[in-house]
Amino acid sequence: MDRVFWVKCPSCAKRFNVDWTLRHAGYDLICPFCHHEFLPDESPELDERWYGHS
């Protein structure tokens, strides 16, 4: 399983997961629910816990 992190959209407050390579890439994320664009650090909740195996 590839590593992901979870964010909460600052606009609609729904949670979704994102590929880890985008965590510090400097790109806006696009909420799949409301299409709001935001940087990961603008998320009111970030869950970066690693549950998988390397």
N, C-alpha and C positions, 0 to 999 in steps of 0.2 A: 504494500500500500504506500502511495506517495504521501509525503507530509503535507498537511493542510493546517490552516488556522481558521478560527471562526470570528466573524465580525457581526455587529448589529448595525443596521442602517440608521444613520442619524435622522433620516426623514420619516420612514415608516415604522422603524423599530423592529423589523423582522430580522432574524438571524440567518446567516448562510455561511458556507465554507468557501475558502479561497485557497488556491495552490500556494504553497509556501514560497515559491520563487517570487511572488508578487508582494511579499511582506515588506521588504525594504527596497523595492525597485524604483520607487518614486512615481508610480503610475496610479491614476485614479481607478478605484474599483467601481463597478456598476452594479447596483442592486438589481437582482433578477426579478424583484417584485414591483418596485416603483420606478426603476431606471435612474434613480438619483446617483450622481457621480461624487465620489469622495475618496480622500486618501485614507489608508488604514488607520493612521493615528487620529483621525477625526471620528472614528467609531466610538460610541459611548461604552462599548464592551469589546474586549479582545480576549480571546482564549487561544493561547499559543502552546498549550500543553501537548506534549508528544506522546502518543499512545502506541505508536507502531514500533516496529523493529528496524534497525538500520540495515 
